[in-house]
């Protein structure tokens, strides 16, 4: 009889906290969960704090996963909108280039070839990771088009030390440099009648690949710079009409590039802006150095699947 009493008491000791936890979880589901509320129950429910921590970790993981899905869907939509009969576009451009060669107009032929290569690279669906060499080649094509359009008012310089030339084969997210160069031209250099320059400096450290895209344009004041950096660091995903409005102002390119990088590589990487009014702007992109093909494909697949 005594043993039965001890057994019943033991069950009571175990079951009562579990029942209280079940009741508390129902209350939290109805009224909402707060850290203060959890602390108030910690003495009676020893493991409630750990459960709350796991819930927060799960919620954070779901947020990252949902953000990745939203960005992937937006990227797919943009790609589909851009792929309206691309073969017609390529064939037309090739016809124009052929006629320019017949007419011995090499400048037009080169510009059309650059435009065709730029479009092909921009709407390619081969993957989101490319070599730095391919990304820089696309920038050369883009700048050739802009120089023709703006009568050679802008120049491009790529700075990469000989000892770091292996970086040309490092994998980086596709189209993270061109939108920054585009911003530099249209928000920094467009009003500059001569001597406009975009510089891309590549620095390799033990762990990081740092890409700094600089212009010698009008720059921005401290308030505008602070606002832009805050928007880049924000967790908000800008889409649809809001995105179009932002594009007309300071662009959605930088915030979206920052989010893509962090989703792929983690929160220690991303985009930072430095600027001085009247002197120009520096956009610093930090990603892992020597990102290998196998690892890159695995991470890209993981982000897409999630």
N, C-alpha and C positions, 0 to 999 in steps of 0.2 A: 504493500500500500504506500509505503514511504517512497519507494522507487517510482511509482506511478505519479505521486505528487511532485517529485523532483522533475520528472519528465514533462509534466504539464506546465510546471513553472518555467522550465527551460523553453518550451514552445512559446509560452506567453512572452517571455523576454525577447524572443526572435521575431514573433509575429507582430507584436505591438508596434515596433518601429517601422516595419514594412507597411503595415496598414496606415500608419500616420504618414509615411512617405507617399503612398498612393493617394491619400486624401489631399496632401499638400500639392502634388502634381496636378490633380484635378482643379484645385483652387487657382494655381498659377496659370493653367491653361485658360481659365475663364477670366481672370483679373489681370494677367500679365506678370512677368517675372522681373525682379530687380535684385541688384547685389545687396541692398539693405535688407530686403525680405529674406534672402538666403542666409545672411549673417544672423538674423533673428532666430532661425531654425537650426543653426549649426550645432548647438549643444544637444538638442533632442535627436537630431539626425546626423550622426558623425560624417557620413559620406556625401551629404547634399552639396557641399562645396565642390568636391571633385566632379560630381554629376553636372553641376552648373558649368564648370570649366570645360568639360567634354562637350556640353551643348553649345557653348560659345565657339569652340574649335570647329565643330561640325557646321555651325552657321557660317563661319568665316570661309570654310572650304567650299560650301555651297555658293557663297557669294562670288568667289574666284571662278568657280566652274560656270556659273550663270553668265558672268561677264565675258568669259572666253567664248561661250556659245553665242552671245549677242554680237560680239565683234566678228566672229567667224561668219555668222549669217549676214551681217552688213557687208563684209568683204565679198561674200559670194554674190550678193545682190549687185554690188558695184561692178564686179567682174562680168556678170550677166548683162548689165546695162551697157557695158563697154564692148561687149562681144557681138554687137548687132552686125551680122554678116562681115566678120573681119577679113575673110578672103577677098571680098569685093574691094575692101579698103586697100589691102596689100596689092592686088592686081592693078588697081587704079594708080596707086603711087608708082608701081613698077613701070606702068605705061608712060606716066609723066617723066620718070627718070630716063626711060629709053628715048623718048622724044628729045629730051634735053641733051643727051649724048649725041643724037643725030644732028642737032643744031649746034653742036660743039660748045654747049653752055655747061661747063664742068661745075661751076658754082651751084647752079640749080640742081644738077644731078647729085652732087654730094649732099645738099640740104635735104632733098627728097629721100635719099638713102638713109640719112640720119633719122628723118621723121618716121620712116617705115620701121627701122630697127627699134626706135623708141616705143612705138605703139606695140610692136610685137613683144617686147620685153614687159611692158606695163600690163598687158592683158593676158600674159602667158599663165597657164594653170599647171605648170610643172612643179610648183611647190613654193612655200613661203621662205625657204632658206636658199641663199645663193652665195657665191664667193664674193669677197670684197672686190676682186678684179672685175667681175661681171657688173657689179653695182656701179663701179667707177666708170666702166665703159659706157653704161647707160647715161651717166652724168655728162660724159663727153658729147654724146649725141644730143642730149637736151641742150647743152650750152651752145652747140653749133647752131641749133634752131634759133635760140634766143639771140645769139650774136647777129644772125642774118636778119631777124625781125627788128632788132634795135640798132642796126647799122654799126655793129662792132663796138658798142659802148661798154660792154662788159668783158672781163677776162676771167679765166679759171686757172688756178694753180693747185696742184696736189703735192703735198709735202710728206714724204715717207723716207726715213733713213735707210741706207743700203742694208744695214744690219737687221732691219725689220722687214725686209722684202718678203719673207715667208708669210706675212700677214695678208698678202694678196690672195692666198688660198684659204684663209679663215672663212668660216660660214657666218653670215649675218642675215637678219630678216630682210627679205626683198622690199625694195622701195622705202627704205628709211632715210636715205640721203637726198634723193631727188625732191621730195616735198619740202625739205628744209632749204635746199638751193632755190626752189621756186619762191618760197617765202622771202628769202634774202633779196631776190630780184624785185619782187612786186611790192614788198613792204619796206625795203631798205634802199635799193639802188634805182628804182624806176625813175625817180626825179633827177638822178645824177646824169648830166649830159655827157660826161666823159670821165674816164679813169675809174669806172666802177669795177670792183674786183671781188670775186668769191674765192676763198682759200679753204681747201680741205686738208687738215693736218691729221695724220695717222700716227698715234703713239701706242706702243706695245709695252705693257708692264708684265710683271710675273704672272698676274692673274687676269688682267683686263685689257681690252682693246678700246681705246678712247679715240673717237672721231670728233674733231672740232671743225664745224663749218662756220667760217667767219665772213663777214662782209664789211666794207668800209663805207657803208651808207649812213643814213640819218640817225640810226639808233633809236633809243626811246628813253623817256624819263623814268625816274625811280618808281613812281606810282604805277605806270603802265607795266613796267617790268615785273613788279610785285604781283600785279593782277594776273599777268600771263603765267608766271611760275605757279601761282595758286591754282589756276585752271588746269595746268599740266598735271599737277600733283593730285587733283581731285579724283575721287573714285567714280564720279559720274561719267556715264557713257553718253556722248553727244551724238544724236541721230536725227534723221529726217529734217523737218523744217528748221529746228533749232540748229542743226548742223549747217544748213545753208546760210543762216543768218550769221553764225560764227565765222564761216568761211569768208564772208564779205568783210569782216572786221579783221581779226588777227589769225583766222584759219583754225581748222580742226586738226590739221596735220600733226602738230607737235603733241597735243594731248593723246591722240590716238597712237602715235608712234611710241610714246612713253608707256601706254597701257599694253601694247603688243609686246614690248620688250620685257616688261615685268611679268606678264603672263607666261612668257617663254622661259625666262631665266631667273626670276625671283625679284624681290623687292629691293635688293642692293643695287640694281641696275636701272637705267632709264635716261631721262633727258633733263638737262639743266640749261638755263638761259642766263647769259651775262651781257649787259649792254650799257653803253654810255651815249647819251644824247649828243648827236653831232659827230660821233666817232665810229659808230658801227655796232654790230651785234655778233656775239659768239654763241653758237648752239653746240653744247657738249653732249655727245651720246656715248654712254658707257655700257659695254656688253662683255661677256666672257671672252678672253683671248683663246685663240687656237681651238675654236669650237669645231670638233671633229664631225665628219660626215655621218658616221654611224649614230653618234649621240644626238646630232641635230635631227636626223630623221625620226629617231625614237621620241624625242621631246615634241616635235611637230605633230606626230601621230597621236601622242597622249593628249595634247591640247585640243585637237580636232575631235577625238573620241569623247572627251569629257564635256 
